[in-house]
Amino acid sequence: MVKSVDIAIAILLLIPLIALLAIPTYNHIHPTLGGISFFYWYQLLWMPLSAILFFIAAVLWNAKENKEEKKTRNRNARHRGRRR
C-alpha cells in the first residue's frame, strides 16, 4: 500500500533529477553571476538544494520506519498477552 509519505519522499528525490535533466531550460549564458554563466551556476545551485531535499527525504523515511517498527512491536506484544 502506497502512503502519502512514500509519495512525498519520491517527489523530493525526483525534483533535483528532473531539474538537472531538463537541460534546455538552463542551457543559457545569461544571466551571469560573478562572471559565471547561468549554465554553470544553475547546476552548482542544485548541489546544496539537492542535499537539503535528500535530508528531508531521509528524515521522513526514518520517521516512517520508526513508526512501522513501533506498530510491529505493539502488535507482537499484544499477541503474547503483554501490554506496553
Contact map, one row per residue, 1 for C-alpha under 8 A:
111000000000000000000000000000000000000000000000000000000000000000000000000000000000
111101100000000000000000000000000000000000000000000000000000000000000000000000000000
111111100000000000000000000000000000000000000000000000000000000000000000000000000000
011111110000000000000000000000000000000000000000000000000000000000000000000000000000
001111111000000000000000000000000000000000000000000000000001100100000000000000000000
011111111100000000000000000000000000000000000000000000000000000000000000000000000000
011111111110000000000000000000000000000000000000000000000000000000000000000000000000
000111111111000000000000000000000000000000000000000000001000000000000000000000000000
000011111111100000000000000000000000000000000000000000001001100000000000000000000000
000001111111110000000000000000000000000000000000000000000000000000000000000000000000
000000111111111000000000000000000000000000000000000000000000000000000000000000000000
000000011111111100000000000000000000000000000000000011011000000000000000000000000000
000000001111111110000000000000000000000000000000000011001000000000000000000000000000
000000000111111111000000000000000000000000000000000000000000000000000000000000000000
000000000011111111100000000000000000000000000000000000000000000000000000000000000000
000000000001111111110000000000000000000000000100110000000000000000000000000000000000
000000000000111111111000000000000000000000000000000000000000000000000000000000000000
000000000000011111111100000000000000000000000000000000000000000000000000000000000000
000000000000001111111110000000000000000000000000000000000000000000000000000000000000
000000000000000111111110000000000000000000100100000000000000000000000000000000000000
000000000000000011111110000000000000000000000000000000000000000000000000000000000000
000000000000000001111111110000000000000000000000000000000000000000000000000000000000
000000000000000000111111111000000000000000000000000000000000000000000000000000000000
000000000000000000000111111000000000000000000000000000000000000000000000000000000000
000000000000000000000111111000000000000000000000000000000000000000000000000000000000
000000000000000000000111111100000000011001000000000000000000000000000000000000000000
000000000000000000000011111110000000011000000000000000000000000000000000000000000000
000000000000000000000000011111100000111000000000000000000000000000000000000000000000
000000000000000000000000001111110000111000000000000000000000000000000000000000000000
000000000000000000000000000111110000110000000000000000000000000000000000000000000000
000000000000000000000000000111111000110000000000000000000000000000000000000000000000
000000000000000000000000000011111111110000000000000000000000000000000000000000000000
000000000000000000000000000000111111110010000000000000000000000000000000000000000000
000000000000000000000000000000011111000000000000000000000000000000000000000000000000
000000000000000000000000000000011111100000000000000000000000000000000000000000000000
000000000000000000000000000000011111110110000000000000000000000000000000000000000000
000000000000000000000000000111111011111110000000000000000000000000000000000000000000
000000000000000000000000011111111001111111000000000000000000000000000000000000000000
000000000000000000000000011110000000111111100000000000000000000000000000000000000000
000000000000000000000000000000000001111111110000000000000000000000000000000000000000
000000000000000000000000000000001001111111111000000000000000000000000000000000000000
000000000000000000000000010000000000011111111100000000000000000000000000000000000000
000000000000000000010000000000000000001111111110000000000000000000000000000000000000
000000000000000000000000000000000000000111111111000000000000000000000000000000000000
000000000000000000000000000000000000000011111111100000000000000000000000000000000000
000000000000000100010000000000000000000001111111110000000000000000000000000000000000
000000000000000000000000000000000000000000111111111000000000000000000000000000000000
000000000000000000000000000000000000000000011111111100000000000000000000000000000000
000000000000000100000000000000000000000000001111111110000000000000000000000000000000
000000000000000100000000000000000000000000000111111111000000000000000000000000000000
000000000000000000000000000000000000000000000011111111100000000000000000000000000000
000000000000000000000000000000000000000000000001111111110000000000000000000000000000
000000000001100000000000000000000000000000000000111111111000000000000000000000000000
000000000001100000000000000000000000000000000000011111111100000000000000000000000000
000000000000000000000000000000000000000000000000001111111110000000000000000000000000
000000000001000000000000000000000000000000000000000111111111000000000000000000000000
000000011001100000000000000000000000000000000000000011111111100000000000000000000000
000000000000000000000000000000000000000000000000000001111111110000000000000000000000
000000000000000000000000000000000000000000000000000000111111111000000000000000000000
000010001000000000000000000000000000000000000000000000011111111100000000000000000000
000010001000000000000000000000000000000000000000000000001111111110000000000000000000
000000000000000000000000000000000000000000000000000000000111111111000000000000000000
000000000000000000000000000000000000000000000000000000000011111111100000000000000000
000010000000000000000000000000000000000000000000000000000001111111110000000000000000
000000000000000000000000000000000000000000000000000000000000111111111000000000000000
000000000000000000000000000000000000000000000000000000000000011111111100000000000000
000000000000000000000000000000000000000000000000000000000000001111111110000000000000
000000000000000000000000000000000000000000000000000000000000000111111111000000000000
000000000000000000000000000000000000000000000000000000000000000011111111100000000000
000000000000000000000000000000000000000000000000000000000000000001111111110000000000
000000000000000000000000000000000000000000000000000000000000000000111111111000000000
000000000000000000000000000000000000000000000000000000000000000000011111111100000000
000000000000000000000000000000000000000000000000000000000000000000001111111110000000
000000000000000000000000000000000000000000000000000000000000000000000111111111000011
000000000000000000000000000000000000000000000000000000000000000000000011111111100000
000000000000000000000000000000000000000000000000000000000000000000000001111111110000
000000000000000000000000000000000000000000000000000000000000000000000000111111111111
000000000000000000000000000000000000000000000000000000000000000000000000011111111110
000000000000000000000000000000000000000000000000000000000000000000000000001111111100
000000000000000000000000000000000000000000000000000000000000000000000000000111111100
000000000000000000000000000000000000000000000000000000000000000000000000000011111110
000000000000000000000000000000000000000000000000000000000000000000000000000011111111
000000000000000000000000000000000000000000000000000000000000000000000000010011001111
000000000000000000000000000000000000000000000000000000000000000000000000010010000111
